[in-house]
Amino acid sequence: MSVLDQFRDAEKRVTQRLKELEPAVAEYRELEAVAQRLGIDASSTSPARAARTRRRKASAAPAKANGASAPARRRRRATPAKADSATPAARGRRRTAPGRRDEQLLALIRERPGITVAEAGKAMSVDPTGLYRVVGRLEQRGDVRKNGRSLEPITTGWSGSSE
């Protein structure tokens, strides 16, 4: 059998198989349309479909013509990737140098005695929940004391009695 004969034989087999699969493909497309109307993400059920969708993203305009791009629009990034973006460095923010936040908060408390943690957070443009640990360190060092919600500075010559 020559190469040309092998090629023609392969061509016939491919054509025959396409004819066999055509009804199944039509049914699949109908089900895909129904799933889309119901809000079901059909791409997550088919690994081969998801791979084709990822490759097709660069050329989304031609894909819209046959309606196949809708599942690709709903596809979301896996959650482990989001966990990485939760770090301040990943969000583009610069972290404050170690010990610097303590000094910033202490200076603010000395400037505005009786300030609350929430107010200090707003004044420093940081999330106040991150300041509670700093307040605890300042209390342990003896630089600050909490009076209810208020933060009060303690003078450097503090000997254990109140001011």
N, C-alpha and C positions, 0 to 999 in steps of 0.2 A: 504494500500500500504506500503510495507516494505521500509527500508532505501536503500536497494540494488536496488529495483525497481525505487525508486526516482533518484538514482544515474545514472542508465541506461537511464532513461527518459531524464535527464539533458544532458547526454553524446550525445544522439541522437539529441536533440535540438541544442546543440553546433555544432555538425558535420553538420547538415542541414543548420544552419545559416552561417557557414564558406563557404559552397558551394554557398550559395546565394550571399555572399559578395565578393567572389573571383574575378568575373569580374570587380567589382568596384575598388578593390585593384589593379588589373592589370592596369586598366585605370589610376588610381592615380599615380602609379609608372612611367608609360609612360609620363604623364604630368609633373611629377617631373623631369624626365630626360630632357624633352624639356625646362623646366624652367631653369634648370641648364645650358644648352647650351646657352640660351638667357641671362644668367647672372641675373636671377630673384631669389631672396632669398625666396624660397618656405616655409621655416620654420617660417617666420614671419606671414604667413597667417593662420597657424594652431596652436592654443595654445597647443593642445595635442601633436602634432609633436615636438614643441619646448621643451615641458617637457621631452619627450623621448630623444631628442637630448642632453639635459643637463645631464640626467642620464647616457647616453652612453659615454660621453666625457672621462671618466676614461679608458674605453676599446676601444679606437679608432681603434686599429689594426684590430680586428674582424669586425668592422663596414665597413671598406674599402672594404672588399670582396664583399659586396652587393651594394656598391656605395652610401650608405646612409649617409656617413660622410661628403660629400662635403658641404651641407648647414650648417653644424655645424662649419666648418672652416671659413665660411664667416660671421658667426654671431658675432656681436660686442656688447660690453658692452653699456648699456644705458648711455646717456649723463650726467644725474645727478651725476653718480659716477665719471666722469671726472672732474666735477667742484670741488670736494673735493681735487683732486690731484693737483689742480692749486696752492694751498697754499704752501709757502716755507717749512713749517714744514712737509707737506705730501710728498714733493719731497726729504726729507732727509737733507735739508739744515738747518743750525742753523741760527736763526734770530739774528741780532746784537742787543745788549742791547739798550734800549731807551736812546737817547742822545749821544750814542757812535758814531753813524754815523756822527753826526754833528761835533764832535771833530776830527774824522778821516779826514773828508773833509777839515775842517779848517786848520789842520796841513799840509795837502797836498797843499792847496792854499798858505800858508805861505812859504812852501818849494819851490813851483814852481809858483810864481806870473804870472798871465796871462793865466793860464791853462783853457781849456774849460771844460764844463760839460762832453762832450764825452770823452775827454782825461782822466778826473778824474775817470770816470766810468771804463775805461780800466785799469788805474793804480790801482784802488781799487778792480778790478775783480767783479764789480757789473753792473747791467743794468743801463745805464745812465739816463733812464727815471725816475727811482726811486730817483735820486739825485736832481731833480728840486725842489721838496718840501723842501728838506734839504737846498738847496741854498736860497730859499725864507725865511726860518727861520733864516738863518745866516744873510741875508740882513736886516730883521726886527730887529734882535738883534744889528745890527750895526757892525758886525764882518767882513762882506764882501760886496763888491759892484760889480755890473756887468758893464763892459764897452764893449758893444756889446756882443760878445760871451765870452769874457775873464772874468775871475773871479780874483779879486784883493783883497788882505787883507787890512783891515783898521787897523791902529795902535790903541792901547788901549787908547791913549791920544787924540783921535780924537775929535775935538770941532766943527765940522760942516764945516770946510774948507778942501779943497783937499790937498793932501800931496805935 
